[in-house]
Amino acid sequence: MNTPVTVIGGGLAGLTAAIAVAETGATVRLYEAHSTLGGRGRATEPPHVAHEGAHVFYADGPHYTWLKKRGFVDGLGWPAPVDAAKIAFRVGGKLRRVPPLGMLRAQASGWLHAPVDLDFHSWAARRWDDRTAIRLANAISVVTYDADTGRLSAAFVWDLFQRALGAKIPAVRWVRGGWQRTIDRMVTRATDLGVTIETGARVVELPTGGPVIVATDLDSARRLLGDETLHGTGGFAALLDIAVTKGRHDRTIVFDLDEAGFHECYTMQDDTIAPAGESLYQLQMPIRAGESRDAAHHRLEALADATIPDWRSRKTFHRKSTAKNRTGALDLPGTTWRDRPAIDRGDGVYLAGDMVAAPGMRGEISINSALIAAESAVAALRTRTISGAEIRLRTE
């Protein structure tokens, strides 16, 4: 067990894998190409703590159990009732407090099982109607970052919809301080366990001599492993972070059923991520096929005009960006998570990340795949240790 397990990538998946391996007593070395750890879990520096996309946890899976057991998600923030009352749905260019009747019917139909082999739009249009199918897909684009969520597997989209917008109260959790707080705790835990961490270390050749967990995006993994099969389908969205002085008419959460946009106020559940008297929002808008980033941001700012009146004259922080392939894998018709790139690549090499063959959505895939990869790497290490001991005994 003195042979080190190498982890390449210091994001959520890499840190999870490093911690899980180190907890067994094995030696771990982690390499991160950037100067800081955290990957897409990193945030901007205070006083305005903004993330690369929506960063919440869902407390209804093994990933959350693992995080909670180690105290990584302690200190949850909860919205006040007055904030929850400012949720709205954009329908026909107007904001309304309740979703359309067709969406309400779908929300109450959690007992339905959608097919894997059919696209979501076709299935939902047959079950309800074409307009409802479009609105349902647009509502869950907050998870997919995809402008045409209806083209994805019906089973995949329906599961996401029910988890996020179904009749059951969603298990959404927000850690005060954001994902950066969770990342910081994970780094501390890894350090305490003796994990050797090197930042600013870009690995260009696969290490030899022990199990390796590649916890990078698929593009980087494909180049490192020389494996052209490592591809996945992901979303592409424009993001807009805005901090403004608080206003009575500002909305807290808005699902854009017209254009698949989304608006959320993060200070409603965590007032530590912006100065006193300010509200911090993030808005997102999926970028359409052939659409420029500027055009998508223009549509996004139009959504902000409706949800944060006069935001331009009140803003204290403003950041535009785009997010491509940052939402985890999106399953096309005829595929499930089992059809994504396998975690075990053979010869003691394992993949971890949000586009590999593990269940969950977005960051959950990263955690679940990392735990599987860690368990496999430790098992391989033990097998190697036992085999080595047997050889020594025979020699002696």
C-alpha positions as CSV (number, residue, x, y, z in Angstrom):
1,M,0.0,0.0,0.0
2,N,3.0,2.3,-0.1
3,T,2.7,2.6,-3.9
4,P,1.0,5.9,-4.5
5,V,-2.4,6.4,-6.2
6,T,-2.1,9.3,-8.6
7,V,-5.1,11.7,-9.0
8,I,-4.9,14.1,-12.0
9,G,-7.3,17.0,-11.5
10,G,-8.1,19.0,-8.4
11,G,-11.8,19.8,-8.9
12,L,-14.8,18.2,-7.2
13,A,-14.1,14.8,-8.6
14,G,-10.4,14.8,-8.0
15,L,-10.7,16.0,-4.4
16,T,-13.4,13.4,-3.7
17,A,-11.2,10.6,-5.2
18,A,-8.1,11.8,-3.3
19,I,-10.0,11.9,0.0
20,A,-11.7,8.5,-0.5
21,V,-8.4,6.8,-1.3
22,A,-6.5,8.5,1.5
23,E,-9.1,7.5,4.0
24,T,-8.1,3.8,3.4
25,G,-4.5,4.6,4.4
26,A,-3.2,4.6,0.9
27,T,-0.6,7.1,-0.3
28,V,-2.1,9.7,-2.7
29,R,-0.6,12.3,-4.9
30,L,-2.8,14.9,-6.6
31,Y,-1.8,17.1,-9.5
32,E,-3.8,20.2,-10.6
33,A,-2.9,22.2,-13.6
34,H,-4.3,25.5,-12.3
35,S,-2.8,27.5,-9.4
36,T,-5.8,26.8,-7.2
37,L,-8.0,23.8,-6.5
38,G,-11.7,23.4,-7.0
39,G,-12.3,23.3,-10.7
40,R,-15.8,24.6,-11.5
41,G,-16.5,24.7,-7.8
42,R,-14.2,27.8,-7.5
43,A,-15.8,31.1,-6.9
44,T,-14.8,34.8,-7.2
45,E,-13.2,36.5,-4.3
46,P,-15.4,38.3,-1.7
47,P,-17.2,40.6,-1.3
48,H,-19.2,39.2,-4.3
49,V,-18.9,35.4,-4.3
50,A,-20.1,34.2,-7.7
51,H,-19.8,30.8,-9.2
52,E,-19.5,29.3,-12.7
53,G,-23.1,28.3,-12.9
54,A,-25.8,27.3,-10.5
55,H,-24.2,25.7,-7.5
56,V,-26.7,23.8,-5.3
57,F,-26.7,20.4,-3.8
58,Y,-29.6,17.9,-3.9
59,A,-29.8,16.0,-0.6
60,D,-31.4,12.8,-2.0
61,G,-28.5,10.6,-3.1
62,P,-25.3,8.8,-1.9
63,H,-23.2,11.7,-3.0
64,Y,-24.8,14.0,-0.4
65,T,-24.6,11.3,2.3
66,W,-20.8,11.1,1.7
67,L,-20.4,14.9,1.8
68,K,-22.6,15.3,4.9
69,K,-20.8,12.5,6.9
70,R,-17.6,14.5,6.5
71,G,-19.0,17.9,7.4
72,F,-18.4,19.3,3.9
73,V,-22.0,20.7,3.6
74,D,-22.4,22.0,7.1
75,G,-24.0,25.4,7.6
76,L,-27.0,25.4,5.2
77,G,-28.8,28.6,4.1
78,W,-32.5,28.8,3.8
79,P,-34.7,31.4,2.0
80,A,-37.1,33.5,4.1
81,P,-40.8,33.0,3.3
82,V,-41.0,36.5,1.8
83,D,-38.2,35.6,-0.7
84,A,-39.9,32.3,-1.6
85,A,-43.1,34.3,-2.4
86,K,-41.2,36.1,-5.2
87,I,-40.8,33.0,-7.4
88,A,-42.3,33.4,-10.9
89,F,-42.6,31.8,-14.3
90,R,-42.1,33.7,-17.6
91,V,-44.9,32.8,-19.9
92,G,-45.8,34.7,-23.1
93,G,-43.4,37.4,-22.1
94,K,-45.0,38.0,-18.8
95,L,-44.2,37.0,-15.2
96,R,-46.8,34.9,-13.4
97,R,-46.8,33.4,-9.9
98,V,-48.0,29.9,-11.0
99,P,-47.0,27.8,-14.0
100,P,-49.4,27.0,-16.8
101,L,-52.0,24.3,-16.2
102,G,-50.2,21.9,-18.5
103,M,-47.0,22.1,-16.4
104,L,-49.0,21.7,-13.2
105,R,-50.5,18.5,-14.6
106,A,-47.0,17.2,-15.5
107,Q,-45.7,18.1,-12.1
108,A,-48.4,15.9,-10.5
109,S,-47.5,13.0,-12.8
110,G,-44.5,11.7,-11.1
111,W,-45.8,8.1,-11.4
112,L,-45.2,8.2,-15.2
113,H,-42.2,6.4,-16.7
114,A,-40.8,8.0,-19.8
115,P,-39.0,5.9,-22.5
116,V,-35.3,5.9,-23.0
117,D,-35.4,5.5,-26.8
118,L,-37.7,8.5,-27.5
119,D,-36.9,12.1,-27.4
120,F,-38.5,14.1,-24.6
121,H,-40.4,16.5,-26.8
122,S,-42.2,13.8,-28.8
123,W,-43.1,11.9,-25.7
124,A,-44.4,14.9,-23.7
125,A,-46.3,16.3,-26.7
126,R,-48.2,13.0,-27.0
127,R,-48.9,12.9,-23.3
128,W,-50.0,16.5,-23.0
129,D,-49.5,18.9,-26.0
130,D,-46.8,20.5,-28.1
131,R,-46.8,23.8,-26.2
132,T,-46.6,22.1,-22.8
133,A,-43.7,19.9,-24.1
134,I,-41.7,23.0,-25.0
135,R,-42.4,24.6,-21.7
136,L,-41.4,21.6,-19.7
137,A,-38.1,21.3,-21.6
138,N,-37.5,25.0,-21.2
139,A,-38.2,24.7,-17.4
140,I,-35.6,22.1,-16.9
141,S,-32.9,23.8,-19.0
142,V,-31.7,25.2,-15.7
143,V,-30.1,21.8,-15.3
144,T,-29.1,21.0,-18.9
145,Y,-27.9,24.4,-20.1
146,D,-29.3,23.2,-23.4
147,A,-31.4,25.3,-25.8
148,D,-33.1,22.2,-27.2
149,T,-33.6,20.0,-24.1
150,G,-36.6,18.4,-25.9
151,R,-34.2,16.5,-28.2
152,L,-32.7,14.5,-25.3
153,S,-33.8,11.2,-24.0
154,A,-37.3,11.3,-22.6
155,A,-36.3,9.2,-19.6
156,F,-33.3,11.4,-18.9
157,V,-35.2,14.7,-19.0
158,W,-38.3,13.4,-17.1
159,D,-36.1,12.2,-14.3
160,L,-34.4,15.6,-14.0
161,F,-37.8,17.4,-14.2
162,Q,-39.3,15.3,-11.4
163,R,-36.2,15.8,-9.2
164,A,-36.1,19.6,-9.6
165,L,-39.7,20.6,-10.3
166,G,-41.9,17.6,-9.4
167,A,-44.7,17.5,-6.9
168,K,-42.3,16.5,-4.1
169,I,-40.5,19.3,-2.4
170,P,-37.0,19.3,-4.0
171,A,-34.1,18.4,-1.8
172,V,-32.2,21.5,-2.8
173,R,-29.5,22.6,-0.3
174,W,-27.2,25.7,-0.3
175,V,-24.1,25.8,1.8
176,R,-23.5,29.3,3.2
177,G,-20.4,30.6,1.5
178,G,-21.2,28.6,-1.6
179,W,-19.4,25.7,-3.1
180,Q,-16.1,27.4,-2.4
181,R,-16.8,26.7,1.3
182,T,-17.3,23.1,0.5
183,I,-14.2,23.0,-1.7
184,D,-12.1,24.6,1.1
185,R,-13.2,22.0,3.6
186,M,-12.3,19.2,1.2
187,V,-8.9,20.6,0.6
188,T,-8.3,20.8,4.4
189,R,-9.5,17.2,4.8
190,A,-7.2,16.0,2.0
191,T,-4.3,17.8,3.5
192,D,-5.0,16.4,7.0
193,L,-5.0,12.9,5.5
194,G,-1.5,13.5,4.1
195,V,-2.4,13.8,0.4
196,T,0.5,15.4,-1.5
197,I,-1.0,18.2,-3.6
198,E,0.8,20.0,-6.4
199,T,-0.8,22.9,-8.1
200,G,0.4,24.5,-11.3
201,A,1.4,21.0,-12.4
202,R,0.0,20.0,-15.8
203,V,0.4,16.3,-16.4
204,V,1.1,15.6,-20.1
205,E,2.1,11.9,-19.8
206,L,0.2,9.2,-17.9
207,P,2.2,8.2,-14.8
208,T,3.3,4.6,-14.3
209,G,3.9,2.5,-11.2
210,G,0.5,2.6,-9.6
211,P,-3.2,3.2,-10.1
212,V,-4.1,6.5,-11.8
213,I,-7.5,8.4,-11.5
214,V,-8.0,10.9,-14.3
215,A,-10.4,13.5,-12.9
216,T,-10.4,16.0,-15.7
217,D,-12.9,17.1,-18.3
218,L,-13.2,14.6,-21.2
219,D,-11.2,16.7,-23.6
220,S,-8.2,16.7,-21.4
221,A,-8.7,13.0,-20.6
222,R,-8.9,12.2,-24.3
223,R,-5.6,13.9,-25.0
224,L,-3.8,12.4,-21.9
225,L,-5.0,8.9,-22.6
226,G,-4.8,9.1,-26.4
227,D,-8.4,7.7,-26.5
228,E,-10.5,9.2,-29.2
229,T,-13.7,7.5,-27.9
230,L,-13.8,9.9,-24.9
231,H,-16.6,12.2,-26.0
232,G,-19.8,13.4,-24.4
233,T,-22.8,15.6,-25.0
234,G,-23.0,18.8,-22.9
235,G,-24.8,22.1,-22.7
236,F,-23.8,25.6,-23.7
237,A,-25.2,28.7,-22.0
238,A,-24.6,32.4,-21.4
239,L,-24.2,33.4,-17.8
240,L,-24.8,36.8,-16.1
241,D,-23.9,37.6,-12.5
242,I,-25.4,40.8,-11.2
243,A,-25.2,42.4,-7.7
244,V,-27.6,45.3,-7.1
245,T,-28.8,47.4,-4.2
246,K,-31.9,45.6,-2.8
247,G,-35.2,46.5,-4.4
248,R,-38.8,45.6,-3.4
249,H,-39.8,44.4,-6.8
250,D,-36.8,42.2,-7.5
251,R,-37.7,38.5,-8.1
252,T,-35.8,35.7,-6.4
253,I,-36.4,32.8,-8.8
254,V,-37.7,32.9,-12.3
255,F,-38.2,29.9,-14.7
256,D,-38.3,31.2,-18.2
257,L,-40.7,28.9,-20.0
258,D,-40.4,31.0,-23.2
259,E,-36.7,30.9,-23.9
260,A,-35.3,28.4,-21.4
261,G,-33.6,31.0,-19.3
262,F,-33.3,31.0,-15.5
263,H,-32.9,33.6,-12.8
264,E,-32.0,33.1,-9.1
265,C,-31.0,35.3,-6.2
266,Y,-28.4,33.5,-4.1
267,T,-28.4,36.1,-1.3
268,M,-31.9,35.1,-0.4
269,Q,-30.4,32.1,1.3
270,D,-26.9,33.3,2.1
271,D,-26.3,37.0,2.9
272,T,-22.5,36.4,3.3
273,I,-21.8,36.3,-0.4
274,A,-22.5,40.0,-1.0
275,P,-22.1,43.3,1.0
276,A,-25.0,44.3,3.3
277,G,-27.9,45.8,1.5
278,E,-27.1,44.1,-1.8
279,S,-28.6,41.2,-3.6
280,L,-26.5,38.8,-5.8
281,Y,-28.1,37.1,-8.8
282,Q,-27.1,34.7,-11.5
283,L,-29.0,34.4,-14.7
284,Q,-28.4,31.8,-17.5
285,M,-29.6,31.5,-21.0
286,P,-28.9,28.5,-23.3
287,I,-27.2,29.5,-26.5
288,R,-29.1,28.3,-29.6
289,A,-27.5,26.5,-32.5
290,G,-25.8,29.1,-34.7
291,E,-26.4,31.9,-32.2
292,S,-23.6,34.2,-31.2
293,R,-22.6,34.6,-27.6
294,D,-23.5,38.3,-27.8
295,A,-27.0,37.5,-29.1
296,A,-27.5,35.1,-26.2
297,H,-26.3,37.7,-23.7
298,H,-28.7,40.2,-25.2
299,R,-31.6,37.9,-24.6
300,L,-30.3,37.2,-21.1
301,E,-30.1,40.9,-20.3
302,A,-33.7,41.3,-21.5
303,L,-34.7,38.6,-19.0
304,A,-32.8,40.6,-16.3
305,D,-34.8,43.7,-17.3
306,A,-38.0,41.8,-16.4
307,T,-36.7,40.2,-13.2
308,I,-34.5,43.0,-11.7
309,P,-36.1,46.3,-12.7
310,D,-33.6,49.1,-13.4
311,W,-30.7,46.8,-12.6
312,R,-28.2,48.8,-14.7
313,S,-28.6,51.9,-12.6
314,R,-28.4,49.9,-9.3
315,K,-25.6,47.4,-10.1
316,T,-22.5,47.1,-7.9
317,F,-21.1,44.0,-9.6
318,H,-21.5,42.7,-13.1
319,R,-19.9,39.7,-14.8
320,K,-20.6,38.0,-18.2
321,S,-19.4,34.6,-19.2
322,T,-20.3,31.4,-21.1
323,A,-20.4,27.8,-19.9
324,K,-19.8,25.0,-22.4
325,N,-19.9,21.4,-21.4
326,R,-20.1,22.3,-17.7
327,T,-23.4,20.7,-16.8
328,G,-22.5,17.1,-16.8
329,A,-23.4,14.6,-19.5
330,L,-26.7,14.9,-21.4
331,D,-28.2,11.6,-22.6
332,L,-29.5,11.4,-26.1
333,P,-32.4,9.1,-27.1
334,G,-31.4,5.5,-26.8
335,T,-28.7,6.1,-24.1
336,T,-28.5,6.2,-20.4
337,W,-25.7,7.0,-18.0
338,R,-24.4,3.5,-18.4
339,D,-23.6,4.3,-22.0
340,R,-21.2,7.1,-21.1
341,P,-17.4,6.5,-21.0
342,A,-16.6,3.7,-18.5
343,I,-14.8,4.6,-15.3
344,D,-12.4,1.6,-15.5
345,R,-10.2,2.1,-18.5
346,G,-8.1,-0.9,-17.8
347,D,-4.4,-1.3,-16.7
348,G,-5.1,0.5,-13.4
349,V,-6.5,3.7,-15.0
350,Y,-9.8,5.2,-13.9
351,L,-11.9,8.1,-15.0
352,A,-13.9,10.4,-12.8
353,G,-15.9,13.5,-13.7
354,D,-19.4,14.7,-14.7
355,M,-19.5,13.0,-18.1
356,V,-18.7,9.4,-17.2
357,A,-20.7,6.3,-16.4
358,A,-22.1,7.1,-13.0
359,P,-25.7,8.1,-11.9
360,G,-26.8,11.5,-10.8
361,M,-26.9,15.0,-12.4
362,R,-24.1,17.5,-12.8
363,G,-21.7,17.6,-9.8
364,E,-23.3,14.4,-8.4
365,I,-21.9,12.5,-11.3
366,S,-18.4,13.8,-10.4
367,I,-18.7,12.7,-6.8
368,N,-20.3,9.3,-7.5
369,S,-17.8,8.4,-10.3
370,A,-14.9,9.5,-8.0
371,L,-16.0,7.2,-5.2
372,I,-16.3,4.3,-7.7
373,A,-12.9,5.1,-9.1
374,A,-11.3,5.4,-5.7
375,E,-12.7,2.1,-4.5
376,S,-11.5,0.4,-7.7
377,A,-8.0,2.0,-7.4
378,V,-7.6,0.8,-3.8
379,A,-8.8,-2.7,-4.7
380,A,-6.2,-2.8,-7.5
381,L,-3.5,-1.5,-5.2
382,R,-4.3,-4.2,-2.6
383,T,-4.2,-6.9,-5.3
384,R,-0.9,-5.6,-6.4
385,T,0.4,-5.6,-2.8
386,I,-0.8,-9.2,-2.2
387,S,0.7,-10.3,-5.5
388,G,4.0,-8.7,-4.6
389,A,4.0,-10.4,-1.2
390,E,3.4,-13.8,-2.8
391,I,6.3,-13.3,-5.2
392,R,8.6,-12.4,-2.3
393,L,7.5,-15.4,-0.3
394,R,8.1,-17.7,-3.2
395,T,11.5,-16.2,-3.8
396,E,12.5,-16.6,-0.2
